[in-house]
Amino acid sequence: MNETYFLSNTRLKIRLFDSYSSISNILNNYLLYGFENLDACWDIDNSSAVVVRCTNVSRHVFADQSHFTSTMQMFIAKDFFA
């Protein structure tokens, strides 16, 4: 679902976007998008030190346990503006 609504007499534009479907599609087909795997690129160990688990963050969906990489964010944005 990607719908745009325009209100008369204003420049306000409202766009509805199904982010769940967009993200699910990318996660289910991550290889087609050029990602290596779904593992996080870095993590925090018991001493609060950052542990780097990859050499190329742009080839991963997740930067850490909660955040998408900028590459993943770019694909979501492309879906939004499609």
C-alpha positions, 0 to 999 in steps of 0.5 A: 500500500503506497497511497498519496492524498492531496488536500484542496487549497493546500500543499499538504501531501499525506502518503500512506506506506506499508513499511512492514511489507517493504521490510519483510520483502527485503528480509525474505529476499536479502540475497537479491538485494546484495546483502550477505546475511541477516547477522548484525555487523557489530555487537556489544560485549559484556565490558561494553566494548564494540565487537566488529563482526564484519568488514563491509557494513554495506553488505549487511541488513543490520548494523547492530541488534536493532538498527538497519544499515544505511544500505537497508534504509536506502532500499526502504526509502526507494520503496517509499518513493516508488 
